[in-house]
Amino acid sequence: MKKNLIASLFILTIAFTAGFSFAQKPGSPFKGVINYKVSYPDSKMEANQQAMLPQSLKVSLYGNKAKIEVAMASLNQTILMDSDQKTTTVLLDMMGQKVAMKPNKKAERPDAKEPVVKILPETKEIAGFLCKKAEISFGDEKSKGTPLIVYFTEAIGNNKIFYENEYRTLQGIPMEFQYKMQGMSMLLTASSVEKGKVTNRDFEVPSDYKEMTPEQLREMFGGGK
């Protein structure tokens, strides 16, 4: 059961972070770290199960590179991305067993609707930044009735750190936002922003990680195809 839960957490986190990338307008680079607190407002899981879910998320940004770190009870995950090279590498540390994996690329979705962002008058201070509130829908009546709510800031450069998911058309960095996967609702709220403290070496794959394909990793978890 524990192995199945870890496998589910791996799939959940990969699905969430696969949409994370970093690209920014010329002349407005940001170098630093954004720390997020993760909560589960609608969770019906037992306390011991929820304790195994991510409780925090650390995003390091440097130029067109991003590093996302997620710590869980039995599994630490780091996602390295370079939007110039269009590469993503997932690093997994499972109780000392270290694996480096490059996820399979998603197929193009030519019929996918672009998210529609509606800026609202409400604001909120988050991690020392005055953030604007926005609703995100996809132009249809169903999504307009239950839009995604996000608070974002344009003060940290002019960054876009989402490129495939619901927040990809947002003109700023989300500081509080929702994400739903496999029926589970997650709320991420920025708790602090630290400028600097990031170097190119932070985005390198450590030499003690063994390369694996996604298929090999699923077999390790007993998931097969």
C-alpha positions in Angstrom: 0.0 0.0 0.0 2.8 2.4 0.8 4.4 1.7 -2.6 1.1 2.5 -4.3 0.7 5.7 -2.4 4.3 6.8 -3.2 3.6 6.0 -6.9 0.4 8.0 -6.8 2.2 10.9 -5.2 4.9 10.7 -7.9 2.3 10.8 -10.7 0.4 13.7 -8.9 3.5 15.8 -8.5 4.8 15.2 -12.1 1.5 16.2 -13.5 1.5 19.4 -11.4 5.1 20.4 -12.2 5.1 19.3 -15.9 3.4 22.6 -16.6 6.1 24.6 -14.8 8.6 26.3 -17.0 10.3 29.6 -17.1 10.5 32.3 -19.7 10.7 36.0 -19.3 10.8 39.2 -21.2 14.2 40.5 -22.1 15.7 43.0 -19.7 13.7 41.8 -16.7 15.5 38.9 -15.2 14.7 37.6 -11.7 17.2 35.6 -9.7 15.9 34.2 -6.4 13.6 31.8 -4.6 9.9 31.7 -4.0 8.7 29.4 -1.1 5.1 28.2 -1.2 3.0 26.6 1.5 0.7 23.7 0.3 -2.6 23.0 1.9 -5.5 20.7 1.1 -8.8 22.6 1.9 -11.2 20.0 0.6 -9.2 16.9 1.6 -11.1 13.9 3.1 -8.0 11.9 3.6 -6.9 10.5 6.9 -4.3 12.6 8.8 -1.5 10.0 8.4 -2.1 9.9 4.6 -2.3 13.7 4.2 1.0 13.9 6.1 2.7 12.1 3.2 1.6 14.7 0.7 3.7 17.8 -0.1 3.5 20.5 2.5 5.7 23.0 0.8 7.2 23.9 -2.6 10.4 25.8 -3.3 10.8 27.4 -6.7 14.3 28.8 -7.7 14.5 31.0 -10.7 17.6 32.2 -12.6 17.4 33.6 -16.1 15.4 31.1 -18.2 16.0 28.3 -15.7 13.7 27.0 -13.0 14.1 24.5 -10.2 11.2 23.1 -8.2 11.8 21.2 -5.0 9.1 19.2 -3.3 9.7 17.3 -0.1 7.5 14.4 1.2 7.8 11.8 3.9 9.5 9.2 1.9 10.3 11.0 -1.4 12.1 14.2 -2.3 11.6 15.5 -5.9 13.4 18.2 -7.8 12.4 19.3 -11.2 15.1 21.1 -13.3 13.9 23.1 -16.4 15.7 25.1 -19.1 13.3 26.9 -21.4 16.1 27.9 -23.7 17.0 24.3 -24.3 13.4 23.1 -23.8 14.6 20.4 -21.4 13.0 19.0 -18.2 14.7 16.6 -15.8 13.1 15.1 -12.7 15.4 14.1 -9.8 14.0 11.6 -7.2 15.6 10.7 -3.9 13.7 7.8 -2.4 15.3 7.1 0.9 18.8 7.3 -0.6 18.0 5.8 -4.0 18.6 8.6 -6.4 17.1 8.6 -9.9 17.2 11.2 -12.8 14.5 11.0 -15.4 13.4 13.0 -18.4 9.5 12.8 -18.8 8.1 11.9 -22.1 7.0 14.9 -24.1 3.3 15.6 -24.3 1.5 15.5 -27.7 0.5 18.8 -29.2 -3.1 19.8 -28.5 -4.1 22.1 -31.4 -7.7 22.3 -30.3 -6.9 23.3 -26.8 -8.5 26.6 -25.7 -6.4 29.4 -24.3 -7.2 30.4 -20.8 -9.1 33.7 -20.4 -7.9 35.9 -17.6 -10.2 38.4 -16.0 -8.5 40.9 -13.6 -10.7 41.7 -10.5 -10.5 44.9 -8.3 -9.6 42.9 -5.2 -6.0 42.8 -3.9 -4.2 41.0 -1.2 -0.7 41.2 0.3 1.2 37.9 0.1 4.8 37.5 1.2 5.3 41.2 1.2 3.9 41.8 -2.3 0.6 43.5 -3.2 -1.1 40.9 -5.4 -4.0 41.3 -7.9 -6.9 38.9 -8.0 -7.9 37.2 -11.2 -10.4 34.6 -12.5 -9.3 32.1 -15.1 -11.7 30.3 -17.4 -11.7 28.9 -20.9 -14.5 30.9 -22.6 -17.2 28.3 -22.0 -20.1 28.7 -19.7 -19.1 25.8 -17.4 -15.6 27.1 -16.7 -17.0 30.7 -16.3 -19.3 29.4 -13.6 -16.5 27.8 -11.6 -13.4 29.8 -12.6 -9.9 29.3 -11.1 -9.0 32.0 -8.6 -5.5 33.3 -8.4 -3.6 36.1 -6.8 -0.5 37.2 -8.7 2.2 39.9 -8.8 4.0 41.6 -11.7 6.6 43.1 -9.3 9.0 40.2 -9.5 10.1 41.0 -13.1 7.7 40.2 -15.9 7.9 36.4 -15.5 5.8 33.6 -16.8 6.5 30.3 -15.1 3.6 28.3 -16.5 3.5 27.3 -20.1 1.1 24.4 -20.5 -1.4 24.5 -17.7 -4.2 26.8 -16.7 -2.0 29.8 -15.7 0.0 30.1 -18.9 -1.6 33.3 -20.0 -1.3 35.1 -16.7 0.9 38.2 -16.9 2.8 37.7 -13.7 3.8 35.1 -11.1 1.0 33.4 -9.1 1.5 34.0 -5.4 -1.7 32.1 -4.3 -3.4 29.6 -6.6 -5.3 26.4 -6.9 -4.4 23.2 -8.6 -6.6 20.1 -8.9 -5.4 16.7 -9.9 -7.2 13.3 -9.6 -10.0 14.9 -7.6 -7.6 16.4 -5.1 -7.6 20.2 -4.6 -4.4 21.9 -3.6 -3.9 25.5 -2.5 -0.4 27.0 -2.9 0.4 30.2 -1.1 3.7 32.0 -1.3 5.2 32.4 2.2 8.5 34.2 1.3 10.5 35.6 -1.6 14.3 35.6 -1.4 16.2 37.5 -4.0 19.6 36.3 -5.0 21.1 33.1 -3.4 20.9 31.2 -6.8 23.7 30.2 -9.1 24.0 28.2 -12.3 25.3 25.2 -10.3 21.9 24.9 -8.6 20.5 23.7 -11.9 23.0 20.9 -12.6 22.2 17.2 -12.2 24.3 15.8 -9.4 26.7 13.0 -10.4 25.3 10.5 -7.9 21.9 10.2 -9.7 21.2 7.2 -12.0 19.4 7.9 -15.3 16.1 6.1 -15.9 13.3 6.3 -18.4 9.7 6.9 -17.2 8.9 3.3 -18.1 11.7 2.0 -15.9 10.6 4.1 -13.1 7.0 2.8 -13.3 8.3 -0.8 -13.2 10.3 0.1 -10.1 7.0 1.2 -8.4 5.3 -2.0 -9.7 3.0 0.0 -12.1 4.1 -1.5 -15.4 2.4 0.1 -18.3 
